[in-house]
Amino acid sequence: MNNPLISAEQVILGLETDDRQKATRRLAETLVTTGRVTDLDGFLTDVAAREAQMATGLPGGIGIPHCRSAHVSVPSLAFGRSENGIDWGAEDGPAHLIFLIAAPEGGGEDHLAILAKLARKLMRSEFKDALRTATDPETVVDVVDREVVNA
């Protein structure tokens, strides 16, 4: 694949903020830096509109902000890990593993496929544990490639 879903530059292992919007901005900035998002503020507006429909926090300390946007050039994933957790709207508490899924406006199927595969893997404690204990961004990329992209 010419454009891998996630790269080490799109991983933040020390995502330390207690604010959902700031966390989303930090993750989105990695997508701008890697040339996957063309307009940071436009993309963040699209993510915020999606979040306003329904919180994207999942049980077990997971946040999955996502959207389709005209400002996304290729389907992409950014990952952040928060030691203290960030309120993502889940009933059981804050999110420690955050995945920002960005899909091009016309890429509905890609977006849904990524979301579905990721959600299935997040039911498995081995997958979450591997992400919680990863010591560097490359390890996160390897886990996501193996378990989500190439599964």
N, C-alpha and C positions, 0 to 999 in steps of 0.2 A: 504494500500500500504506500503510495507516494506521500500521503498526508496522514500519518498515524493519528489516531484519536487523541492521544495524550503523549506529551513529551516531558522530560525532567523539568523543563522551564515552566511547565504548567502545574507544578506541584509546590505547595507551600506547607511544610511540615510544622511550622510555628505560626499558625494563623491566630494571633492573639488580639482579639477584640471581642467585646460582648455585644456588638451591634451587627445585626444581620445585613444591613445595607453596606456597612463598611467592609464586612467580610466578602460580600458579593463583589464589591468594587475591586478589592485586592485580587480576587480570583479572575475577574474579567480583565484586569490590567495585564495578567499573564497571557491572555488570549490576544490582546492588542499587540503586545511585545513580540509574540510569535507569528503575527500576521494573519490571524484567524478571524479577528474582529476589526472592522474598519472604522467604527465610530463608537468610542467607549460610552458616551452619554446616551446615544441613541439605543445602543444595546441594553444598557442598564434600565432605560425607560421600558423596553420590551420585557425584561425580566421582572421588573416591578409590577407591570400590568398583569403578568401571569401569577405572580405571588399574591396579588390582590384578589384574584379569583378564589384561591384556596392555598393555605399554607402548605409548604412542601417538606415539612418535617415528618420523618417516619419514626416509628417506635425503634428503640435500641440505639438512640444517639446519632441519627442520620439526618442530614439535610440534603435535598436534591433540588435546588433552584434550577429551573430550565425554561427555555423558550425557543420559539422559531423567530428569526429576525432577519430583516434585509441587510443588517450590518455584519452578518456572519458569512464568511467565504467558504468554509468547509466544516462538516460536522466535527465538533470538538468537545473535549472534556477537560476541565480543570479540577484539581483536588486540593482540598485544604484540611489540615488536621488541627483541632483546637484542644489544648490541654484542659482548659477550664470549661469549655462548652459555650455554645451560642444558642440563644432561644430561637428555634426555627418553627415554633408553633406545634410541636408534637406534644401530646398529652403526657407522655412519660418523662419529659425533661429536655434538657438542652442537647444540641447536636455536637458531636465531637469529630465526626467524619462528614465532610461537606463535598458534594460533587456538583459542579456547575456544568450543566449540559447546554451546549450552544449548537443550534441547527440552523442551516440556511432557511430562508422563508419558504422556499419550495420543497424543502427536504423533510416533509412530514413523516414519511415512512422510516427514514434513517433515524430521526429523532425518537420515534416511538420504539423502534427496535433497540436502540441504545438504552432507553429508559427501562424497557421490559427486561432486557438481559441483566442490567445493573440491579434492578429491584429483586430479581430472582437470586442473584449472587449474594445480595445483602441479607437474605434470610439465613445464609450459612455463616455460622460463627467462625469457621476457619478463614473465610474471606475477610471478615471484619477484623479478626485478630491479626492477620497478616498486614493489614493496612495500619492498625494501631501500633504495631511493633516495628514497622519499617524504619530503618535508621537513615535512609537517604532517599531522595526523589527517584533515583533509578530503580530502586526496589519497588516503589509504588507503581511505576510504569510497567515493570515486569509482571507484577501481580495482576494489574488491570488488563494488560495485553493477554496474559494466559487465561484469565478467568472470565473476561467479558468480551474482548475483541475477537479472540481466536477460539472461543468455546463452541 
